[in-house]
Amino acid sequence: MRELVIAFGLFLFIEGILYALFPAKMKSMLKKLELVKVSELRAVGLIFTLIGFIIIYYIKS
């Protein structure tokens, strides 16, 4: 459970630093996100989820 909290904190840190350093770019990227199809977003999300799971699995084993 501790590792999950650390991972969530790291996620928030990285997300926050991107918005702090590149606010205009992040705003522009979010606007472009509206043009992407839902199915493409879902596919990319699943791919990132699998990659993350594989990384965690190999680190933990």
N, CA, C and O atoms as CSV, one atom per row, in Angstrom:
chain,resi,resn,atom,element,x,y,z
A,1,MET,N,N,0.819,-1.185,0.000
A,1,MET,CA,C,0.000,0.000,0.000
A,1,MET,C,C,0.868,1.256,0.000
A,1,MET,O,O,0.532,2.262,-0.624
A,2,ARG,N,N,1.973,1.177,0.700
A,2,ARG,CA,C,2.883,2.318,0.772
A,2,ARG,C,C,3.418,2.674,-0.610
A,2,ARG,O,O,3.544,3.848,-0.957
A,3,GLU,N,N,3.728,1.652,-1.385
A,3,GLU,CA,C,4.258,1.873,-2.734
A,3,GLU,C,C,3.223,2.516,-3.647
A,3,GLU,O,O,3.566,3.329,-4.506
A,4,LEU,N,N,1.958,2.153,-3.463
A,4,LEU,CA,C,0.890,2.748,-4.249
A,4,LEU,C,C,0.765,4.241,-3.957
A,4,LEU,O,O,0.569,5.044,-4.869
A,5,VAL,N,N,0.878,4.603,-2.703
A,5,VAL,CA,C,0.821,6.017,-2.319
A,5,VAL,C,C,2.021,6.769,-2.891
A,5,VAL,O,O,1.879,7.895,-3.367
A,6,ILE,N,N,3.194,6.153,-2.846
A,6,ILE,CA,C,4.398,6.767,-3.425
A,6,ILE,C,C,4.228,6.950,-4.925
A,6,ILE,O,O,4.575,8.001,-5.464
A,7,ALA,N,N,3.697,5.934,-5.605
A,7,ALA,CA,C,3.479,6.029,-7.050
A,7,ALA,C,C,2.486,7.136,-7.381
A,7,ALA,O,O,2.688,7.880,-8.341
A,8,PHE,N,N,1.424,7.254,-6.606
A,8,PHE,CA,C,0.439,8.317,-6.836
A,8,PHE,C,C,1.068,9.693,-6.601
A,8,PHE,O,O,0.815,10.633,-7.354
A,9,GLY,N,N,1.879,9.802,-5.561
A,9,GLY,CA,C,2.580,11.058,-5.299
A,9,GLY,C,C,3.530,11.416,-6.429
A,9,GLY,O,O,3.626,12.585,-6.804
A,10,LEU,N,N,4.222,10.449,-6.970
A,10,LEU,CA,C,5.125,10.684,-8.089
A,10,LEU,C,C,4.344,11.129,-9.323
A,10,LEU,O,O,4.772,12.028,-10.046
A,11,PHE,N,N,3.200,10.495,-9.557
A,11,PHE,CA,C,2.335,10.900,-10.665
A,11,PHE,C,C,1.914,12.362,-10.514
A,11,PHE,O,O,2.005,13.134,-11.468
A,12,LEU,N,N,1.460,12.740,-9.335
A,12,LEU,CA,C,1.040,14.127,-9.103
A,12,LEU,C,C,2.208,15.099,-9.254
A,12,LEU,O,O,2.040,16.198,-9.783
A,13,PHE,N,N,3.380,14.697,-8.792
A,13,PHE,CA,C,4.565,15.541,-8.914
A,13,PHE,C,C,4.896,15.796,-10.380
A,13,PHE,O,O,5.108,16.939,-10.784
A,14,ILE,N,N,4.941,14.736,-11.168
A,14,ILE,CA,C,5.287,14.869,-12.592
A,14,ILE,C,C,4.231,15.690,-13.319
A,14,ILE,O,O,4.560,16.572,-14.112
A,15,GLU,N,N,2.968,15.400,-13.050
A,15,GLU,CA,C,1.879,16.152,-13.684
A,15,GLU,C,C,1.959,17.632,-13.298
A,15,GLU,O,O,1.814,18.510,-14.149
A,16,GLY,N,N,2.184,17.892,-12.047
A,16,GLY,CA,C,2.259,19.275,-11.569
A,16,GLY,C,C,3.437,20.035,-12.153
A,16,GLY,O,O,3.308,21.203,-12.520
A,17,ILE,N,N,4.576,19.381,-12.239
A,17,ILE,CA,C,5.768,20.056,-12.760
A,17,ILE,C,C,5.582,20.398,-14.237
A,17,ILE,O,O,6.062,21.432,-14.702
A,18,LEU,N,N,4.888,19.533,-14.974
A,18,LEU,CA,C,4.627,19.827,-16.386
A,18,LEU,C,C,3.741,21.059,-16.533
A,18,LEU,O,O,4.006,21.918,-17.375
A,19,TYR,N,N,2.689,21.151,-15.720
A,19,TYR,CA,C,1.815,22.322,-15.773
A,19,TYR,C,C,2.524,23.579,-15.293
A,19,TYR,O,O,2.253,24.670,-15.794
A,20,ALA,N,N,3.422,23.444,-14.338
A,20,ALA,CA,C,4.141,24.602,-13.821
A,20,ALA,C,C,5.183,25.114,-14.813
A,20,ALA,O,O,5.357,26.324,-14.957
A,21,LEU,N,N,5.869,24.211,-15.491
A,21,LEU,CA,C,6.930,24.615,-16.408
A,21,LEU,C,C,6.418,24.980,-17.795
A,21,LEU,O,O,6.966,25.868,-18.449
A,22,PHE,N,N,5.360,24.294,-18.248
A,22,PHE,CA,C,4.868,24.492,-19.615
A,22,PHE,C,C,3.348,24.700,-19.639
A,22,PHE,O,O,2.641,23.904,-20.257
A,23,PRO,N,N,2.834,25.734,-18.992
A,23,PRO,CA,C,1.378,25.886,-18.923
A,23,PRO,C,C,0.724,26.091,-20.287
A,23,PRO,O,O,-0.342,25.531,-20.543
A,24,ALA,N,N,1.334,26.875,-21.161
A,24,ALA,CA,C,0.745,27.128,-22.482
A,24,ALA,C,C,0.742,25.860,-23.328
A,24,ALA,O,O,-0.237,25.575,-24.018
A,25,LYS,N,N,1.833,25.101,-23.279
A,25,LYS,CA,C,1.916,23.851,-24.038
A,25,LYS,C,C,0.873,22.838,-23.545
A,25,LYS,O,O,0.228,22.163,-24.348
A,26,MET,N,N,0.715,22.740,-22.232
A,26,MET,CA,C,-0.244,21.793,-21.672
A,26,MET,C,C,-1.665,22.172,-22.082
A,26,MET,O,O,-2.474,21.304,-22.408
A,27,LYS,N,N,-1.960,23.454,-22.065
A,27,LYS,CA,C,-3.284,23.916,-22.474
A,27,LYS,C,C,-3.520,23.588,-23.949
A,27,LYS,O,O,-4.608,23.151,-24.324
A,28,SER,N,N,-2.513,23.796,-24.772
A,28,SER,CA,C,-2.603,23.490,-26.188
A,28,SER,C,C,-2.803,21.991,-26.406
A,28,SER,O,O,-3.604,21.587,-27.249
A,29,MET,N,N,-2.080,21.173,-25.653
A,29,MET,CA,C,-2.209,19.722,-25.787
A,29,MET,C,C,-3.605,19.259,-25.396
A,29,MET,O,O,-4.161,18.362,-26.031
A,30,LEU,N,N,-4.174,19.859,-24.361
A,30,LEU,CA,C,-5.512,19.463,-23.934
A,30,LEU,C,C,-6.556,19.825,-24.987
A,30,LEU,O,O,-7.532,19.097,-25.171
A,31,LYS,N,N,-6.357,20.940,-25.672
A,31,LYS,CA,C,-7.275,21.313,-26.748
A,31,LYS,C,C,-7.178,20.320,-27.907
A,31,LYS,O,O,-8.194,19.958,-28.500
A,32,LYS,N,N,-5.972,19.884,-28.228
A,32,LYS,CA,C,-5.771,18.918,-29.307
A,32,LYS,C,C,-6.354,17.555,-28.948
A,32,LYS,O,O,-6.712,16.775,-29.830
A,33,LEU,N,N,-6.447,17.275,-27.667
A,33,LEU,CA,C,-6.967,15.996,-27.205
A,33,LEU,C,C,-8.427,15.806,-27.618
A,33,LEU,O,O,-8.879,14.676,-27.805
A,34,GLU,N,N,-9.163,16.907,-27.760
A,34,GLU,CA,C,-10.555,16.824,-28.176
A,34,GLU,C,C,-10.693,16.259,-29.589
A,34,GLU,O,O,-11.743,15.718,-29.936
A,35,LEU,N,N,-9.665,16.375,-30.393
A,35,LEU,CA,C,-9.719,15.911,-31.779
A,35,LEU,C,C,-9.464,14.407,-31.910
A,35,LEU,O,O,-9.726,13.820,-32.960
A,36,VAL,N,N,-8.957,13.796,-30.858
A,36,VAL,CA,C,-8.618,12.376,-30.896
A,36,VAL,C,C,-9.880,11.554,-30.614
A,36,VAL,O,O,-10.673,11.894,-29.735
A,37,LYS,N,N,-10.048,10.487,-31.363
A,37,LYS,CA,C,-11.209,9.612,-31.187
A,37,LYS,C,C,-11.142,8.901,-29.838
A,37,LYS,O,O,-10.064,8.618,-29.316
A,38,VAL,N,N,-12.313,8.622,-29.294
A,38,VAL,CA,C,-12.405,7.933,-28.008
A,38,VAL,C,C,-11.737,6.557,-28.084
A,38,VAL,O,O,-11.055,6.142,-27.147
A,39,SER,N,N,-11.933,5.865,-29.187
A,39,SER,CA,C,-11.344,4.530,-29.320
A,39,SER,C,C,-9.815,4.595,-29.322
A,39,SER,O,O,-9.155,3.702,-28.790
A,40,GLU,N,N,-9.254,5.647,-29.918
A,40,GLU,CA,C,-7.794,5.805,-29.921
A,40,GLU,C,C,-7.290,6.106,-28.520
A,40,GLU,O,O,-6.261,5.573,-28.105
A,41,LEU,N,N,-8.000,6.951,-27.789
A,41,LEU,CA,C,-7.607,7.249,-26.405
A,41,LEU,C,C,-7.655,5.989,-25.547
A,41,LEU,O,O,-6.764,5.740,-24.734
A,42,ARG,N,N,-8.701,5.206,-25.741
A,42,ARG,CA,C,-8.839,3.966,-24.973
A,42,ARG,C,C,-7.690,3.009,-25.286
A,42,ARG,O,O,-7.127,2.396,-24.380
A,43,ALA,N,N,-7.347,2.881,-26.556
A,43,ALA,CA,C,-6.261,1.982,-26.959
A,43,ALA,C,C,-4.931,2.429,-26.363
A,43,ALA,O,O,-4.172,1.610,-25.844
A,44,VAL,N,N,-4.650,3.724,-26.438
A,44,VAL,CA,C,-3.400,4.248,-25.878
A,44,VAL,C,C,-3.382,4.057,-24.365
A,44,VAL,O,O,-2.353,3.701,-23.792
A,45,GLY,N,N,-4.521,4.295,-23.723
A,45,GLY,CA,C,-4.599,4.084,-22.278
A,45,GLY,C,C,-4.325,2.646,-21.889
A,45,GLY,O,O,-3.616,2.384,-20.917
A,46,LEU,N,N,-4.889,1.705,-22.650
A,46,LEU,CA,C,-4.645,0.286,-22.370
A,46,LEU,C,C,-3.189,-0.100,-22.609
A,46,LEU,O,O,-2.618,-0.885,-21.851
A,47,ILE,N,N,-2.594,0.448,-23.655
A,47,ILE,CA,C,-1.178,0.166,-23.931
A,47,ILE,C,C,-0.304,0.684,-22.799
A,47,ILE,O,O,0.586,-0.024,-22.327
A,48,PHE,N,N,-0.555,1.924,-22.357
A,48,PHE,CA,C,0.226,2.483,-21.247
A,48,PHE,C,C,0.013,1.680,-19.968
A,48,PHE,O,O,0.949,1.487,-19.192
A,49,THR,N,N,-1.213,1.213,-19.746
A,49,THR,CA,C,-1.499,0.397,-18.570
A,49,THR,C,C,-0.699,-0.899,-18.608
A,49,THR,O,O,-0.111,-1.301,-17.604
A,50,LEU,N,N,-0.677,-1.544,-19.755
A,50,LEU,CA,C,0.083,-2.790,-19.882
A,50,LEU,C,C,1.581,-2.567,-19.699
A,50,LEU,O,O,2.252,-3.347,-19.024
A,51,ILE,N,N,2.098,-1.505,-20.300
A,51,ILE,CA,C,3.525,-1.189,-20.146
A,51,ILE,C,C,3.857,-0.935,-18.675
A,51,ILE,O,O,4.857,-1.433,-18.157
A,52,GLY,N,N,3.009,-0.158,-18.018
A,52,GLY,CA,C,3.221,0.118,-16.597
A,52,GLY,C,C,3.170,-1.141,-15.759
A,52,GLY,O,O,3.989,-1.328,-14.859
A,53,PHE,N,N,2.208,-2.008,-16.052
A,53,PHE,CA,C,2.098,-3.268,-15.321
A,53,PHE,C,C,3.335,-4.125,-15.517
A,53,PHE,O,O,3.852,-4.703,-14.561
A,54,ILE,N,N,3.813,-4.211,-16.754
A,54,ILE,CA,C,5.005,-5.014,-17.044
A,54,ILE,C,C,6.229,-4.451,-16.315
A,54,ILE,O,O,7.026,-5.211,-15.765
A,55,ILE,N,N,6.377,-3.146,-16.308
A,55,ILE,CA,C,7.500,-2.531,-15.603
A,55,ILE,C,C,7.424,-2.863,-14.105
A,55,ILE,O,O,8.418,-3.271,-13.504
A,56,ILE,N,N,6.250,-2.686,-13.516
A,56,ILE,CA,C,6.090,-2.972,-12.092
A,56,ILE,C,C,6.353,-4.449,-11.806
A,56,ILE,O,O,7.010,-4.789,-10.822
A,57,TYR,N,N,5.837,-5.322,-12.670
A,57,TYR,CA,C,6.020,-6.764,-12.474
A,57,TYR,C,C,7.502,-7.132,-12.463
A,57,TYR,O,O,7.951,-7.880,-11.595
A,58,TYR,N,N,8.261,-6.609,-13.425
A,58,TYR,CA,C,9.682,-6.954,-13.494
A,58,TYR,C,C,10.484,-6.341,-12.364
A,58,TYR,O,O,11.451,-6.945,-11.900
A,59,ILE,N,N,10.107,-5.164,-11.915
A,59,ILE,CA,C,10.819,-4.552,-10.790
A,59,ILE,C,C,10.544,-5.307,-9.493
A,59,ILE,O,O,11.443,-5.493,-8.672
A,60,LYS,N,N,9.307,-5.737,-9.314
A,60,LYS,CA,C,8.935,-6.421,-8.082
A,60,LYS,C,C,9.422,-7.866,-8.024
A,60,LYS,O,O,9.552,-8.424,-6.935
A,61,SER,N,N,9.696,-8.484,-9.182
A,61,SER,CA,C,10.107,-9.902,-9.138
A,61,SER,C,C,11.605,-10.057,-9.136
A,61,SER,O,O,12.109,-11.180,-9.102
